[in-house]
């Protein structure tokens, strides 16, 4: 396996919490080793945090949030 997700999260799309959680589940088993992964843009910091905490939940230091206007970008380490 290459550790690459089957599909990339579009950088210009705002994800729902459910879409983010589905993406996270999809790529979880593909990883050969932990690394930072783009997890999408969300409409609010609350949605981004909820996506990060959906199973499998990220632990301390495994999520980076960047707020830019109305969007919250999310990167996860898994």
PEVEN-V431620 format. One line per field, one symbol per residue. ss: DSSP state (H for helix, E for strand, L for the rest). phi: phi as a letter, one per 20 degrees, with the letter a starting at -180 (. if undefined). psi: psi as a letter, one per 20 degrees, with the letter a starting at -180 (. if undefined). A space follows every 10 residues. Layout:
ss=???
phi=???
psi=???
//
This chain:
ss=LLLLLLLLLL LLLEELHHHH HHHHHHHHLL LLLLLEEEEE EELLHHHHHH HHHLLLLLLL LLEEEEEELL EEEEEEEL
phi=.eneffceef fddeeegfff ffffffegee febfafcfdo dcfbgfffff ffefgfffdg ndbcdcecme dcecccdb
psi=qijqqhqqpp hjppqrgggg hggghgigii phqqrpppjr qqhqhggghg ghiqppqqap jjpppopnci qoqppqo.
//
